[in-house]
Amino acid sequence: MRRAAREFLAVRRGSIDPVQVGLPVGPRRRVPGLRRDELALLAGIDSEACALVERGDLTAVPASVLHAVASALRLDKDDRRHLFDLARGLGAASARRRTPEAGLRERLRQVLDGITSGPALVRNTRLDILGGNDQGRMLFRHLFEDELPSNYGRYVFLDPRAKIFLPDWAHVADDAIMLLRGEADRYPYEPGLTELVGELCTRSDEFRVRWAARAQPGRGELRRFHHPAAGDLELTRDVFDLAAEPGLSLLVFTAAPGSPSGAALRSLACQSHPGR
C-alpha cells in the first residue's frame, strides 16, 4: 500500500508543468514535473512533511497536509478520494469516527421547535444543518430551500448569496475552516469529511487558500446578517453541545432586548406564524 501511494504521488507530481503553476524553469531541471521543494512550497508545508508524503508514509502527517498536497497537485475529486483511500488502507481506519446520520430524533425536533427566543439550528461536526425552528428556517432560508441536510460550508464558499447575507463573510469563512480543520485533525480519514473538503478545495479558490493558510479566529459570537425581508441584524450566537446526541450542536441566535434586531426577529416570527 505504501508503494502504491509513492507511485501514485510520483506520477501526479511528474504531470504538473511548473510554468502552469507560476514556477520558474531553470536550466538545471532534469526531470519533468515538480521537485520536492516546489511541491512543499505550493502546498505550504515543510520539506520534512513533504518527504514523508512522498515516501508513502501518509499516516505520519495530519489530514490538513494531505489536503494541501492534493490541492498543490491539482487532484480532482476522484484522485483526491483515491489518495485518502490509500491513507485509510495504511492503517488509519482506527482514527475514523461515524458522523451522526442525517435527521433528528423526534424528541430533539420537538425541543428545537419549542425554542421561541430566536432562530435555532442543529448541526453536526461536518457543518451539516440537520434542522431548525421556524425562525431559524426564516433567517437561514437559503439553507432550507432543498431537502435536508444542507451543508453550511458549501453555502459559505459556493453560494454567491452568502457574501450578501453575511456582511462579515471573511470571518465566517475562517470560522468554518477552523471547525472543519479541527474535525479533520481529530478524525483525518472520515470519508464524508474527506469528500467535503476535497469538493470545496476543488470548487472554491477561496476555500483552498484559507485551508492552506492558518485562519485566525473570528470576532467572538456576535453575528451580523443582511436578510432580504428583515434587513440588517446583529445577533449573539450561543453554541450548545448536545450530550445526549454526540456530534450534534444546538445553535441559538438572540438579539439584545429592545434592539432593532429584536424587533426584526419578532417580525420574522410573525411571518412564520401569521396568526400571532
N, C-alpha and C positions, 0 to 999 in steps of 0.2 A: 504493500500500500504506500509506503514511504517512497519507493522507487517510482510508482505511478504519479505521485504528487510532484516529485522532482522533474520527471519528464514532461508532465503537463505544463508546469510553470516555465520550463525551459523553452518549450515550443511557443508559448504565448509571449514570453519576453523577446524571443527572436523575431516575432511577427510585427513588433512595434517599430515604425520608422521614426527615428529620433527627430527628424525635421518636422514631422507632423505634430509632435508634442512640444515643439519650440526649443529643442536642444541643438546646440551647435554640433556639426560633424567635422571633427578634426582629421588630419592626415593619418593619424596613427590607429584609426579604428580598423580592427582586423576581422571582426565578425559582425553579422547583421544584428539589428535589434538593439536593445538597451543593455548597457553594462550594469553591474550590480549597484554601483554608486549612483547611477542615473535613476534606477528603479527606486532606490531608497529616497532620493531627492523628490521624485514625483509623488511618492506615497507619503512623504512627510514622516518617515520613520528612520531610526538609526541603522547603521550598517550591520550591527550585530543582529538585530531583529530580522533584517533582510536576509542575512546569511542563514539564519535558522529556517526561514520560509523556503529559501532556495534549496536547502538540503532535504526538504520534505518533512521537517520536524514541525508540523502545523499545530500540534497541541502545546508547543512550548511558548506560543505567543497568544495574546488576547485576541478576541474576535475583532476588535477595532483595527488591529494590524492587518488581519486577513481582508477585511473590507477595504482598507486603504490600498493594499496591494491589488485587489481586484479592480478598484477604480483606476489605479495607475496603469494597469494592463488593459483597461477598457473592456473588461469581460462583460458579455451580455448576460441576460438573466439565466440562461441555461448553463453557461460556463461558470458563472458565479455559484450556482447551485451545485455543480459538479465539484468545485473547489471545496465547498463545505461538506459535501458528501464524503470526500476524501478525508477531511479532518475528522468527521464522525467515525469513519472506518478505522482511524488510527487510535481509537480508544476514548474518544471524548463523549461517548453516549452517556456516561455516568454523570456528566455535567448538565444534562438536559433536565428541564422541568416542564411538566404539562401545563400549558396555559389554560385557564378556565374556559370551558366551552362557551360558545355564543349563547346568549339568552339568560334570563334571570329566573330564579325561583319565584313562585307566586307570592310568597311572603315578602321577599325583598321588593318585588314590584309594588305591593301594597304600601310598604313603608315609603318607597320613593314617591308614589302618587299622593301620599299624605303630607308631604313637605309643601307648605304654603308660604314659607318665609322668603322664598326666592327660587330662582332656577336651580335645578339639581340634575346631575348626571351620574351614571355609574360607568366606570371604565375599568379595563384590565391593564396589566403591565405592558402590553403591546400597544396601548393607546387606542384600542378598540372601544367605541362607545356602544354600550350594551342596552342602555335605556335612559329615559329622562322623565321628569314630571312635566305637567302641562307647560309651566313657564320655561322649563329647560328646552322643550321642543319648540316653543315660540322663539326664544332667544337664539338658539343654535339651529335654526330651521334648515340651514344647508346640510347639516349632518343627518337630518331625518327625512330627506327627500326620497331616499330609496330604502329598501329593506335593511334592517339592522343585522349584524353590526356594521357601522361605518368606522372609518379609522381617522383619528384626529391628525396623525402625522401626514397622511395622504392629503387631507383637506388643507393643512397649513402650507404644504410645499407644492401641491399640484393643482389646487383650485384657485384661479386668479381672483376670485371674490374674497379670499381670505385676507388679502392685504388691505382691502377696503373695510371689511368687518372688524379687523384687528389693527387699530392705529399703531400699537406698539409691536408690530409684526416681528421685527428683528429679535426682540426679547422673547416673544412667544416661541419663535423658531429655535432659539438657543435652549430654552427650557425643554422643548420637545426632544432636541438632540441629546441633552444630558439624561433625560429619562430613558431614552432608548439605548444610549451607550451604557448606562448603569446596568440595565437589564441584560444587554449583550455581554457585558463583562462577567456578570454573575452566572448566566446560562448561555455560553457562547455558541452553542450548536443547536439551539431550539429551532426547529425547521421553519415555523411560521414567522419568527422574528428575523431569521436569516433572509427569508424571501422578501419580507417587508423592507428591510434595509437595502437589500440588493435592488429592489424595484425603485426605491427613492434615489439611490445613488445613480442608477441608470437614467432616470427620467428628470431629475432635478439637479442642475448645476449648483444651485444654492445649498441644497442638502449635502451634496458631495463635498463642497468646500468646507461647510461647517462641520461635517463628520470628520474630516481630516484634521481640522483645527481643534483647539481646546476651547469650547464655548464657555463664556462667562455666565455666571448665574444671572437670572432676571432680577427685576426690581421689586422683590417682595411679592406679596399676594394681592396687591391692587391690580385689577384688570380693567382695561378700557375697551369699549366696544362702540362701533358705529352701526346701529341697527336701522334698516330701511324704514321701519314703522315707528320705533320708539326713539330714534335719534341717538345722541351721544350718551353713553352710560359709563359710570365709574362704580365698579362693584368689588367687594372683597371676596376672595375665593378661599374657602376652607376645604381641606382635603382630609378625609377620614378613612383610614384603612379598615376594612371590614373583617374583624377577627373570625366571624362565622363563615366568611366566604374568602378563603385565602387567594390572594392575587387580584382581588377586586377593591376598588376605592370609590367612595362617595364624594362627589364634588358639589359644594353648595355655594351659591353666589348671593350675597346680600348687599343692600345699599345702606348708607348711613341714614339714620332717622331724620325725616324732614328734608332730605336732599331731593334735587330734581331727578336724580336717578331712581329714588324710591317712588316718586310719582310715575315715572316712566314704567317701572316694573308693575305697578298697580294697573296701569293702562294695558300692559301685556296680559295680565291676569284676567282682566275684563274681556279681552279679545278671545282668550281661550275658554272663558265661561261667560258668554254674553248675558246670561240671566242674573249675574251677580251685581 
